[in-house]
Amino acid sequence: MKNPLDVLNSYTAHDGTLHGAFQSRLAVKQDEVFVRQDDRTFTWTEFGVRYEHCAAALAARGVTAGSRVAIVGRNDIAHIVTLFALARLGAIMVPLNPEFGLREMRYVLQHADVEGILADTATLDRVEAVRAECATPPWLLTLDGPPGPNHYDSVINAAAPMTLPANAPASSTCVIIYT
């Protein structure tokens, strides 16, 4: 077994960002499985394309460096795609426990000052209640349920190709976790 430093040195050096680390490994692992959940599988190449499309879709919604986007739902590939997409833009993911009650959800969403929310349908009643209290409600995409104009997969699949900004500095925050 290789030690951690040997593993790191087996890949091309990168800029210290999540995107840079992914790209350095993609060059070696293109067709290997990157992530699998139930019957869904993404190779390194497919995952890279998916999170670039997600980044373009989020950028089209106004997400830029420093923006905060919440995700509320059970663990899913969408969490990983979104984390990489937001990091690619220099934006920040704010994951919320889907079991949070209205009080906890209100606190996190308002305190984090999120611009957008990705939520599964089991949490929509609480998410919508908090959004209704906001002077400028964050935009909302659903992670599951029927396809439509505000469905996560539909928005990503319809994203127009765009030139994304250069990587944010490696010191940029990419996740804020409330415990």
Sequence and secondary structure as in RCSB ss.txt:
>XXXX:A:sequence
MKNPLDVLNSYTAHDGTLHGAFQSRLAVKQDEVFVRQDDRTFTWTEFGVRYEHCAAALAARGVTAGSRVAIVGRN
DIAHIVTLFALARLGAIMVPLNPEFGLREMRYVLQHADVEGILADTATLDRVEAVRAECATPPWLLTLDGPPGPN
HYDSVINAAAPMTLPANAPASSTCVIIYT
>XXXX:A:secstr
   HHHHHHTS    SSHHHHHHHHHHHHTTSEEEEETTEEEEHHHHHHHHHHHHHHHHHTT  TT EEEEESSS
 HHHHHHHHHHHHHT EEEEE TT  HHHHHHHHHHTT SEEEE GGGHHHHHHHHHH SS  EEEESSSS  TT
BHHHHHHT           TTS  B    
